């Protein structure tokens, strides 16, 4: 590894993304650091840290040489380099080479609609696009709408040769790397140089591009690792697979919120990184068994898919001890079902967003909780958590004052800290809508309990306003999901002539369970009303049993899509008003 001589006149060492990869390359050059399995062919690529770094160097040379990518100078962004790719070793190489030369990486969310993908490429002004072979048809479909912006397309594939395509002057990634020298002088950039551009995946309006500098990503990485080390370990959980001993599988797409930060903190920790390409349950199980994966992060959708997989017990998944669930609230029922099915699992929650890069709140065990029994501790681990070290996170009322720490008072989550995005790229109006009074306003509402644990209640736009009261839909969803016969559920407001809105629940049953709408009501009364978690008037009067709950590009429930089809879901619903009225709370 070669580095440009550090300026003697400077005493301020820059915090750079490239510094993160120096540690594993220096300490463990011959150790396998990156494992990728092609999810189509099943073929493996295994790279030592030295071998992976050599490829990053070749890529950096190609970016500065034949691809003519220009670096930025704060506050001006460097050329934007887009990726349309799954979780592969090549995508991970781009995560370091592009920022490493001072350019800006834009990992395009390929789960967005073609219209929104086109918009983000044009808005970012991506000069070069790197595209996976299986994603090439998507780019071909929108090529006429982006060809005036994109000047070069690089084709990424395990197979040699180029495909027949309407996209001109395609370059093969491996040919590009082979033509470049294996060493690169990593420049000591200004740490405020922009490194990445991440677009939101909101269901309303156009995506917004959050910007992040080298300094922000470096500090986020350190604080994620600090949070992992600072949390106390309960007596029934082993610390064997933490730090360098961890074998994480990166399931969260690298095109979504920096893959939840894993491309940075896993590399810096010198953990063997397992990359699955695109997710399948079968591939997930095979990789956990083969590579002895110890930790994964998933959205609730994937967790539910594991519960549905009939061949799950055919695999040895005993190495997997830590499962982080984000991208949506973690229902206690889902946690319990996963850990019952797979006793080695320890499932915990977290919270973040594109604008927080994404780390903001994580599950945390206080020292007085270490000896608590599992059942009691589970009630803590399904809470969203406590603020990440280094961030200020508050829940405030409409006057901007912190709400009472009583676990009941609802307010909006606001945050500030060294890695929260400072702006939306080329969008000052939207920036002003979220940054005011010195805080970033998330649009999420929550409660805070006496121990300082934040519990997400809802998105402001998703709260059901029934009469003068607000009904948090996440609370109802979590309760319904606790039922053994329920796989997952979402709740929205349906029009009501008297109350304005009343809850409507869309419920997906677990395979093999024959339950009805009144069973859902009975469960809510037993585990919600009678325990004081909800009041009787919150119980949904309309329940739709369905196998099709709309989702966003990242697997969250798409409540806007449900509301757009509300008449259809109401027509399909069972009206349980009479049953609710007769049931004693």
N, C-alpha and C positions, 0 to 999 in steps of 0.2 A: 504494500500500500504506500503510495506517495502522496505527500501533502505539500501544498505551497508553504513556503516559510512564513511563520507567523510574524506579523508586523512588529518589529522591535519597539516602535513608538507607542504601541497600544497596550494598555493594561486591562482592557475589557474583553475577555474571551467570549466570542459569540456563541450563542446557543443555537446549534444547527442540527437539522435532521440527519445529515451525514455523520455527525459525531455519534449518533445512536448506534450505527452499524459498526463502528470501529471496535467496540468492546468484544463482541463475539468473534470477529475476524482476528483480533489480536490474541485473545485467550484460547480460542478453540478452532484454529484454522482447519484442522483435518477432521473435525467432528461433523457428522451429518447435521445440518442445520435446517434444511428445507426439504420437505417431502411433498411431492404433488402426484396425485393420481388422476389421470384423464378419466372423467366420469362416463365417457362414451366408449373408449377402447379398453379401459381398465389398466393401461400401461402406466408404470411408475417412472418418475424422475426423482432422483435423490442427489442432492447437492451438499457438499461440505460448505462450511462458512467461507472458506477461501475461494472455492469454486463459484459460489453464488456471488461473492463480491467481485470476482473477475468479470462476471457477466454484467453486473451493474456498471463497472468501469467501462466496458466495451459499449454499453448502451449510452452512457454519458458522452463518450467520444462521438458516437453516431449522432446524438442530438445536437452537439455543438458543431459537428462537421457536415456531413452530407444532408442532414435534415435542417440545418441552418436555424436552429431554435435560439432565440435571443433571450438573455437574462434580463431581469428587471432591476430597478434601482428605486428603493422606497421614496415616495409612496407609489411609484408606477409599477404595475405588475409586469412581469416578464411574459413572453409568449405563452399562451395557454395550449397545453397538450392534453387532448382528450383520450379517454380509454373507454371502449365498449367491450367489457371483459368480465369473466367470472373469477373465482378465487384460484389463481394459478401462480406458479413461480414467476412467470413473466410479468403478471400484474404487480406482484410484490417488488420486482426489480424496478418497475416504473415508479413505484412509491418513493424510491430513493434517488434514482438517477435524475428524474425531472426536477424536483426541488433542489437536488444537489448542484445543478448547473445554474440555479437562479431563476428557472422558469416556474410556471404554475401548473400543477397537476389538476385536471378536472376529470374525476372518475364519473362518467355518465351513468345515470341510473337507467339501466336497460329494461327495467320493469315499468317505467313510465309509458304513457301512451306515445305513439309515434309523433303526434303533434307536440307533446311536451319535450320529447327527446330532441326534435328539430329545434324547438325554441331554445333549449339550454345550450346546444352547440352553437347556434347563431348568436345568442346573447353573450356567451363566453368568448366568442370569436376564436374557436379552436383552430389553430393553424395546422396541427398534425393530429391525426387520429390513429390510435392503435386498436385493432379490432380482432377479437377471437374468431376462429374459423366458423364456429357454429352461430356466431352473431352477425356474420357478414350479410346474410339475407335481409336482416333488419336495416342495415346501413344502405344496402342497395335500394330498399323501398323508399328511403327518404333522400337519396343522393341528389336528385334534381333540386332539392330545397336547401342543400347545404354546400353544394359543390363550389359556389362562388366564395365561400368562407374558408373551406378546408383545402389546403394546397397539396398535402401528402397523406396517403393512407398506408399504414404498415400492417401487414397480415400476420397474425400470430397463430401458429399451428405446430403440432408435433410432426406432421407430415411434410416432407420436402416438396418444393414446387408450388406454383401458384394456380388458383382455380380460374375457370372461365368466369369473367365478371364484367359488368358494365362500368365498373369503377376503373378509371385509367391509371396507368403507371403505378400499380400496386407493388409494394416492396415486401419481401419475406423477412420477418423478424430475425430468424436465425442467420440468413445471408447477411443481413445488416450488421449483426454482431460479429460474425466471422471476419468481416473485412476491417475491423477496428483493432487497435492495440489493446492489450489486456490490462494496461495500467492507466490511471487517470489522476491528475493533480486536482484534488478537491479544493476549490477556492474557499477562502475564509470570507464568506459573504457577510453583509450586514444582517444581523439576526432578525431585523424587522422586514427583511425581504419576504414577499408573499410566497407561500409554499403550495397551498392547495385552494381549490374553489369547490365547495360542496353545495349542491342545490337541494332545497327542501322538497319534500314529497307531499305537501299539503293537498287536501282534496278540494280546496277552493282557491280559485285564482291561479296565476302562473307561478311556477317554481321561482324561488328566490335564491341567489347565490351567496352563500356565506363565505367570507374570506378568512384565511388563517395564515399567520406568519410562522417562520421557523421557530421563533422564540415561543410562540403560543403552543405549538405542538410538542416542543421539548419539555416545557413546564408541565403540560398535561401528562406526558409520559411519566415523569418523575412522581407526580402526585398520584397517579393510578397505582404505581408500585408502592408508594408510601401508604396508601389506603389499604392495600392488600396486607402489608406488614403490620399496620397499626391495629387492625381488627383482632380482638381476642378470639382464640379458638376454643369452641365448646369442648367439653370433655370427651364427647362421643365422635369427634371429627379429627382425623389425622392431618398433620401438617407435612406429611411425607412428600406430597407432590406439589410443593410450592417452589417458587424461585426457579433456579436452573434445572431442577428435577422435573418440572412440569412439561407435559407434552400436550400443548393446546391444539385443537383442531379449529381452524378459522371458518366457521359456518356463516357468520354474519357477512353478507356480501361486501366486498371491498368497495363497491360503488355506493354503499349506504353509510353515511356518517363515519368515514374513515374506518369502516369495519369495526366500529366501536373501540377504536384505538389500538386494536391488537397488532396491526402491522408495525407499530412503533414499540410498544412495551414488550412484546414477545421477542422481537429482535434484540432490543437492548438487554433483555434478561438472558440471552443466549439459550432460549428454550427451543427444543426441536419443534418446528412449525409444520403442521400437517394441513395441506391445502386440498380440498375435495372437489375443486371445479364447481359445478352446479350441484345443489343439494338433492339427494334422493335418500329415502329412509334406508334402503338396502345398502347404498354406498356408505352412508353414515355408520351403520352397524359393522360393515366389513372393515372400514378404516379404524374404528375404535379397537376392534379385535386384533387386527394385524399390527398396528403401530402402537398399541397399548396407550391410547389417548387418555389423558387424565382430566382434561377440562374442556368444556365447550360453552359457548354463549348462543342462545337461541331465542327466537320470538315465541310467544305462546302457541302460535300455529304449528310450529315444528314439534313442540312438546306434545301437542295433541296428536300429531301424526305418529309419533312414537307409540302412544297409547293404542292407536288403531292398528299397528302393524302386527299381523298374526304370527310372523316368524321371529319376533323379537327374541324369544327365549332360546332360539337356535344359536345365538351368538354369545361369546364370552365378553361381556361389557363391564366386568368387575374392576378394570383399571380406572374407569370413569367415576371420579369421586366428586367433581364440582361441576354443577350446571347452573350457569347464570341466565336468568330470564329477563329480557328487556323488550322494549318496543311495545309495551302494553302492560297493564297491571298483572301481577302474578296471583291468580286466585288460589286460596288455601286448598281448595278442592283439587286443583291441578297438581300442586306440589305434593299433596298427600298421595294422590293416585300414582304419580311417577315414582315416588320413594317406596311405595308399597310394591309396585311392580318390579322395581330395580333397587334393592336395599342399599347398594353401594353409593347411590346418588345422594348428594347434598344439594338441594335446589334453593337458590336465593334470588332476590330481586334487585333491581337497580332502576335508575331513571336518568335520562339524558335526552338530548335533541341535537339535530344537525348543528344548531347555533352554539352548542356547548362542546362541540368537537369530538365526542358527544358527552364526555364524563361530567356528571353534575351531582348525583346522589347515589350512594351505594349502600347495600346491606351491611350492617355493622353490629357486632356483638360487644356490648359494654362488659367491663370486667366483672361486675356483679351478676352478670347473666351466665357466666361460663358454666356454672354447675347446675343450671336449670335443666329440667328434663326436656326431652325432644319435643313433646307436644306443646309445652309452654314456649319453648324457643321458636318453634315453627310460627307462632303468632307474631314473633318479631321479624323473622326472616322474610315473611311475605309482605311486610310493610315496605314501602318504597326505600326507606333508609334515612341516612343522615348526610349532610353536605360533604362532598369530597374535601379533604384537606386542601386548603389554598383557595377555596371558593367561599363567598358569602351567599347564602341562600336563605330567603325569608318567605313566609306566607303572609300576605298583607290584605287588609280590607280595602274597600273602595276609597277610603281616605289615605291609603298608603301606610297605614299603621299596622305593625305586626299583630296577628290575631292571637287570642289566648291559647296557651299550650294545654288545651283540655281535650284534644282528640275529637272535638265536635265542631268548633268554630271554623267556618270555611272561608278561604281567601285565595288570592292568586299567587302563584309561585313567581318570585322575582329573583334575579341573581346577578352577580358581578364577580369578576375575577380575571386572572391573567390570561386565560385561554378562551374566554367567551368572545365570540366574533364581535368585532367592532363595527362592522357594517355589512350591508348587502351590496354586492358588487353592482355599480352603476344603477343604484336604486335608492336615492336619498329619501324618497317619500316613505317607502316601506321601512327604512332604517329608523326614521323618526317615529313611526308608529309603535316600535318596540323598545327603543332606547329613550327614556325620559326619566326625569327626577333621579338621574344617576344609576338607574337600574335597567337591566334587560327584562322585559315583561314577557313571560312565556305563553300566556293564554291558557295555562293549566291551573285548575283549582285543586286545593288540597287542605288537609288538616295537619296540625302538629300536636303530638302528645307530650306528656310531662317529661319524657326522656329525650325529647327533641327529635323524635322520629317523624318524618314526613310521610303522609299517606295520600297518594293521588286520589282525588275524588272524581275528577272529570276534566274534559276540555270545557272551557266557558261556553263554547258554541254547542256543546252536546248536552248540557244540563237541561233537564225537563222542568219547565216552569208550570206548576200545577196550582192554580189559584194564586195565593200569595207565597207559596212555598217553592223551594227548589229541591228536586229529586236528583241526587248524584247517580248516574247510570252505572258507573263502575262498581259501586257498592252492591247494587242488585245483581249485576253480572257475576261478581265474585261469589255471592251467596248461592245463586242458581248453579254455578259450576261445581259447588261442593257436593252436589247430589251424585251418587254412584252411577246413576243412569244417564247423566248428562256429560257429553263430551265438551261442549262449549256453548256459550250464549252471549248475545248482545241485546242491549235495551235501547230503545229510542222513544221519543215522544210522539204519540199519535194525537191528531186533533180531537178535542172534546168540546161539545157545545156549552158545557157548564164550567169546566175547570180550565179551559184553554188547551191544556195538554194532559194526557195520562200516559203512563208507561205501557209500551208494547214490547214483549220479549220474543226474540227469535231464538229458538232452542234447537240445538242439534244433539240428538240422542246418541249414546254409545252403541256400537253394533251389538246386536243380540239382546238389547233391552227393549221391553214392550211397556213403555210408560206413556201417560197421556198428560194433557194440559193440567188437569186437576191434581195430578201427582206433583207437578211443579209448585202449584199453590200450597199443597199440604207441606211440602218440604220448606217453603219460605216461611210458613207460619211456625213450624217446629224449630227451625234453625235461625230465623230472623226476627219475627215478631215476638215469640215467646222468650227469646234471649235478649230482647231490647235493642237489637242492631238496627231494626227498621220498625216503623209504625205500620199499622194495618192499612192505612190509606195509600202507602207506597206500593203495595203488592199489585203487580200488573193485572189488569182485568182482561187484557187481550194477550193470548199466547199463540204464537205460530210455530209449529213443529216443522222444521225444514232441514234439508241436506245442503242447502246453498245459501251461505251467509256471505255477502259481498265483502271483498277485501281490497286493501290498497296495494300499491306496488311492493310494499315491504311487509305484507302479511298482516297488517292491522285490520280490524273491522272497519269497513268503509261505511260509516254512518250516514254520510251525505248520500251515497248511493241508495241506502235503505230508505232515507227520508224522501228521495226522489221517487221511490216506488211505494210510498207509504199506503196508497189506496189499495195496491195489489196485496201487500202484506196484511192489511186490515181485513180484506175480503177473505184471505186464507185463514185468519186467526179463529181460534176458539174463544168465545166470550165466556169468561169464567166469573162474571160479576156476581151471579147468584151464589155460586160456590164460595166465593170470597165472603159474601155477606153472611152466609150461614156458619162459616168457620169461626171458632172462638180463638181470639188472640191471647 
